[in-house]
Amino acid sequence: MAPLDAYLSPQLQQAVVTGLFVAVGWIVVAAQTRRRDAILRRTREGDIQRALLAEIRAHVFALEQQVPLPEDAETLIARIGTGDFVPTLPQHANDRIFSAVLTDIHILPAPVIDPIVLYYRLLSIMAALASDLREIAKTDGHRAAQMMADYLSLMEETRDTGLHAVRVLTECLRGGPVAVERILDDDDAAVLAQVAQHLPAELAEMRDRLTARDGVSSRSSDPRGR
């Protein structure tokens, strides 16, 4: 006699054993599914990061070639101000890959999302400003010159933001989100150290200016100079 025969009928014992096997099977299948989904997610995450890295790096390289020297920028702005020159500016935002993967951007590690989104946001602003500038340059050279100065400043900011995004993506592909957090913490520490280094001198200079100004104000309030 089986140990459970006194409590359960053979049919019920068979049903319990079958149920246990089915439950274990569900657990195993669920674990395998989660593991497979995690692998697919990591693969997709890596593919998206590599694609964005390639697109950003290529355009940042182009921006580095396009940003003019200060003296060339002044000449360009002056020519636009005369109203006789309409600049040739890019009409697209170089964001085809970003647009294609935008719906999946949320699966990327949190530390890399902000630099990427900020970079492409600046690209979009550049494209809109370029379009407006081309139109205004035909009728209002003075305003177009001001917009060109803003465009060149925005170009430099976009380049720097792109370089940061490239750095973050490269580090994430090498060492994961932890590595990105580490370099961001290092950047913050470097900024704080720089502030701490220059702040005392800046405060001292500010005190000297305030003291000198107060001294001049006191003397000027006395008609006899006392």
VMD Tcl script that draws the C-alpha trace (Angstrom):
set ca {
  {0.00 0.00 0.00}
  {1.31 3.43 -0.92}
  {1.81 5.89 2.00}
  {-0.95 8.18 0.73}
  {-3.50 5.49 -0.03}
  {-5.03 5.92 3.41}
  {-5.70 9.62 2.71}
  {-6.11 9.96 -1.06}
  {-7.44 7.67 -3.69}
  {-5.02 6.57 -6.41}
  {-6.92 8.70 -8.95}
  {-6.62 11.80 -6.77}
  {-2.93 11.11 -6.16}
  {-2.40 10.89 -9.91}
  {-4.24 14.17 -10.41}
  {-2.10 15.89 -7.74}
  {1.12 14.61 -9.30}
  {-0.04 15.73 -12.75}
  {-0.93 19.16 -11.37}
  {2.50 19.51 -9.77}
  {4.21 18.63 -13.05}
  {2.07 21.18 -14.90}
  {2.80 23.88 -12.30}
  {6.52 23.20 -12.43}
  {6.33 23.29 -16.20}
  {4.66 26.71 -16.08}
  {7.35 28.01 -13.74}
  {10.15 26.70 -15.95}
  {8.57 28.09 -19.13}
  {7.99 31.49 -17.46}
  {11.63 31.60 -16.30}
  {12.86 30.69 -19.77}
  {10.60 33.33 -21.32}
  {11.86 36.02 -18.96}
  {15.46 35.03 -19.66}
  {14.85 35.07 -23.41}
  {13.09 38.46 -23.20}
  {15.98 39.86 -21.14}
  {18.49 38.66 -23.74}
  {16.43 40.13 -26.57}
  {16.07 43.41 -24.67}
  {19.83 43.65 -24.06}
  {20.49 42.87 -27.72}
  {17.99 45.47 -28.88}
  {19.37 47.98 -26.38}
  {22.91 47.46 -27.66}
  {21.81 47.68 -31.30}
  {20.01 50.97 -30.69}
  {22.98 52.46 -28.85}
  {25.42 51.45 -31.60}
  {23.16 52.87 -34.31}
  {22.69 56.17 -32.47}
  {26.39 56.36 -31.71}
  {27.21 56.00 -35.41}
  {24.69 58.66 -36.44}
  {25.69 61.16 -33.75}
  {29.42 60.64 -34.27}
  {29.14 61.16 -38.03}
  {27.21 64.40 -37.67}
  {29.38 65.73 -34.85}
  {32.40 65.23 -37.11}
  {30.60 67.24 -39.80}
  {29.75 69.99 -37.30}
  {33.39 70.21 -36.24}
  {34.30 70.90 -39.87}
  {31.50 73.46 -40.31}
  {32.01 75.60 -37.20}
  {33.94 78.65 -38.49}
  {36.80 80.40 -36.78}
  {35.78 83.57 -34.87}
  {37.17 85.90 -37.54}
  {35.42 83.94 -40.31}
  {32.17 84.00 -38.34}
  {32.37 87.81 -38.04}
  {32.94 88.13 -41.78}
  {30.01 85.82 -42.54}
  {27.66 87.71 -40.21}
  {28.74 91.04 -41.72}
  {28.05 89.78 -45.27}
  {24.58 88.60 -44.28}
  {23.94 91.97 -42.62}
  {24.43 93.75 -45.95}
  {21.39 91.94 -47.35}
  {23.30 90.79 -50.44}
  {24.14 87.29 -49.21}
  {21.84 84.35 -48.41}
  {23.69 81.59 -46.53}
  {23.48 77.95 -47.56}
  {22.46 75.96 -44.50}
  {21.41 72.32 -43.99}
  {17.69 71.71 -44.36}
  {17.49 68.43 -42.43}
  {18.14 67.44 -38.81}
  {20.25 64.30 -39.45}
  {17.98 62.24 -37.23}
  {16.78 59.34 -39.38}
  {18.00 56.64 -37.01}
  {16.73 58.51 -33.96}
  {13.29 58.89 -35.57}
  {13.25 55.18 -36.42}
  {14.04 54.02 -32.87}
  {12.20 56.76 -30.97}
  {9.44 54.41 -29.81}
  {12.07 52.14 -28.21}
  {14.21 54.88 -26.67}
  {12.76 54.12 -23.23}
  {14.55 50.76 -23.06}
  {17.95 52.46 -22.99}
  {19.71 52.96 -19.64}
  {18.44 56.12 -17.94}
  {21.84 57.95 -17.86}
  {22.16 57.91 -21.67}
  {18.63 59.00 -22.57}
  {18.94 62.67 -21.55}
  {22.13 63.45 -23.54}
  {20.70 61.76 -26.63}
  {17.33 63.53 -26.46}
  {18.99 66.90 -25.78}
  {21.33 66.49 -28.76}
  {18.52 65.71 -31.19}
  {16.40 68.49 -29.73}
  {19.18 70.96 -30.52}
  {19.42 69.52 -34.04}
  {15.72 70.15 -34.53}
  {16.08 73.74 -33.33}
  {19.03 74.23 -35.69}
  {17.00 72.99 -38.65}
  {14.08 75.29 -37.81}
  {16.37 78.28 -37.32}
  {18.15 77.58 -40.60}
  {14.84 77.52 -42.46}
  {13.73 80.84 -40.93}
  {17.13 82.41 -41.54}
  {17.11 81.60 -45.25}
  {13.75 83.30 -45.65}
  {14.53 86.37 -43.56}
  {17.94 86.89 -45.20}
  {16.13 87.80 -48.42}
  {14.26 90.72 -46.86}
  {15.92 91.77 -43.59}
  {19.71 91.54 -43.57}
  {20.14 93.06 -40.11}
  {17.80 90.60 -38.44}
  {19.27 87.73 -40.46}
  {22.75 88.67 -39.22}
  {21.55 88.45 -35.61}
  {19.94 85.09 -36.32}
  {23.17 83.88 -37.95}
  {25.09 84.73 -34.80}
  {22.55 82.72 -32.81}
  {22.80 79.86 -35.32}
  {26.59 79.68 -35.04}
  {26.37 79.71 -31.24}
  {23.75 76.95 -31.39}
  {25.97 74.97 -33.75}
  {28.80 75.03 -31.21}
  {26.42 74.01 -28.40}
  {25.05 71.15 -30.52}
  {28.55 69.97 -31.33}
  {29.55 69.95 -27.66}
  {26.32 68.19 -26.67}
  {26.91 65.62 -29.40}
  {30.44 64.99 -28.18}
  {29.03 64.38 -24.70}
  {26.42 61.99 -26.09}
  {29.13 60.10 -27.99}
  {31.19 59.82 -24.82}
  {28.23 58.58 -22.78}
  {27.13 56.04 -25.39}
  {30.68 54.73 -25.85}
  {31.14 54.31 -22.11}
  {27.76 52.61 -21.74}
  {28.56 50.10 -24.48}
  {31.86 49.35 -22.78}
  {30.86 49.21 -19.13}
  {27.11 49.64 -18.85}
  {25.08 52.22 -16.91}
  {27.38 51.97 -13.88}
  {30.31 53.19 -15.97}
  {28.22 56.11 -17.24}
  {27.20 57.10 -13.72}
  {30.85 57.01 -12.73}
  {32.03 59.39 -15.46}
  {29.10 61.73 -14.76}
  {30.04 61.77 -11.07}
  {33.65 62.49 -12.07}
  {32.47 65.38 -14.25}
  {30.43 66.84 -11.38}
  {33.40 66.52 -9.04}
  {35.66 68.27 -11.56}
  {33.20 71.16 -11.90}
  {32.93 71.55 -8.13}
  {36.70 71.47 -7.78}
  {37.06 74.17 -10.44}
  {34.45 76.33 -8.72}
  {36.17 75.88 -5.36}
  {39.49 76.84 -6.94}
  {38.30 80.08 -8.54}
  {35.54 81.15 -6.16}
  {37.77 82.75 -3.45}
  {39.53 84.96 -6.00}
  {36.24 85.95 -7.63}
  {34.71 86.81 -4.26}
  {37.77 88.85 -3.30}
  {37.59 90.75 -6.59}
  {33.89 91.40 -6.04}
  {34.58 92.72 -2.53}
  {37.28 95.03 -3.87}
  {34.91 96.43 -6.50}
  {32.16 96.96 -3.93}
  {34.60 98.62 -1.53}
  {35.92 100.91 -4.25}
  {32.40 101.80 -5.36}
  {31.28 102.51 -1.80}
  {34.34 104.71 -1.30}
  {33.56 106.73 -4.42}
  {29.92 107.06 -3.39}
  {30.88 108.33 0.08}
  {33.26 110.92 -1.33}
  {30.80 112.10 -3.94}
  {28.11 112.63 -1.28}
  {30.35 115.18 0.50}
  {30.55 118.39 -1.56}
  {33.91 119.22 0.10}
  {35.36 115.79 -0.71}
  {35.54 114.71 2.93}
}
mol new
graphics top color blue
foreach p $ca { graphics top sphere $p radius 0.5 }
foreach p [lrange $ca 0 end-1] q [lrange $ca 1 end] { graphics top cylinder $p $q radius 0.2 }
display resetview
